[in-house]
């Protein structure tokens, strides 16, 4: 069974305090759901239309686990702490190649 990945690319972080509070809850919530954070920082270098903002890559053992992680009560609590308008980001779940 191929692994799956949650990929988050931030376009902007408008409220760093809200983002930090969210991060303190989101990381453990994803870990509790079976996720392993592989990347969680700004790029060393950007090319083409890349933005110099935070990128997060979380690995899961399966697509089902990756999809379920977003809907856990612990992650929902992290989203509440993040609030609205504090970040602009793109979040995707991708299945790895076998």
N, C-alpha and C positions, 0 to 999 in steps of 0.2 A: 504494500500500500504506500503510495507516495506521501511525502510530508506536505504540509501546507504552511503558508506564510501570510502573516498580517503585515502589510506594508503601509506606513504612514509617512507622508511627506507634508511638511508644514510649509505654507506659503508665507505666513506671518504669525508672530506671537505678540498680541497687543497688550496682554496683561501677564507678565512673567510670574507674578505672585500666584495668580490663579493656575497657571500652567504647572508651577512647582507643586502646589497643593494637589492638583490632579495626578501628577506623576508619582507622588508618594503613595497614592491609592491604586493607580492603574497598574503599575509594575507588579505588585503583589497579587492583584486580581487576576492578571493574565497568567502569572506563575501558578496560582491555585487552579486555574482552568487547564493547566498542562503546557502553557507557553514558556518558551525560553527566549529571552531578549538577546539577540545577536548583535544588534546595532542600536544605538540610542544617542546620537550626537550630531553635530554639524559636519558637513562634508569637508574632507581635506582639500578638495579642489572641485570646482564645478565647470562643466562644459556646456556648450550650446545654450539652451534656455534654462539650465539648472539654476536653482535658487540656493543661496548660502544660508539655509535654515535647517532646522532639526529634521532628521530622518530616523525612523524607528523601524526595525525589522524584527519580528517575533516568529519563531519557528514552533510549529505544532506537529504532533505525530500523525494527524489526519485532518482532512478537510472538515469533517464533522466537528472535531474539537475546536478548530479555528473559528468556525461559524458560531458555535455555541458560546465561545468565550465572550463575545460582545454582549450577549444577553444575560450574563450572570448578574445576580444582585450586587456583587462586589464591584463589578465594572460599571453598572448603572449608577452606583453611588459616586464613583470617580467622575463620571460625566456630569453629575449634579454639581459637584465641587468645581469643575471646569467652567460651568455656566455657558452662556451664549455670548457670542461676540468677542470672546477673549482670544481665540485662535482662529485662523483660517487654515484648513488642511484637507488633504485628500487621503482617504483610508480605503484600502483594498485588501481582499483575501484572494490569494492565488494558490492553486494546487501545483506542487512541484512535479518535475518529471520523474518517472519511476527509476 
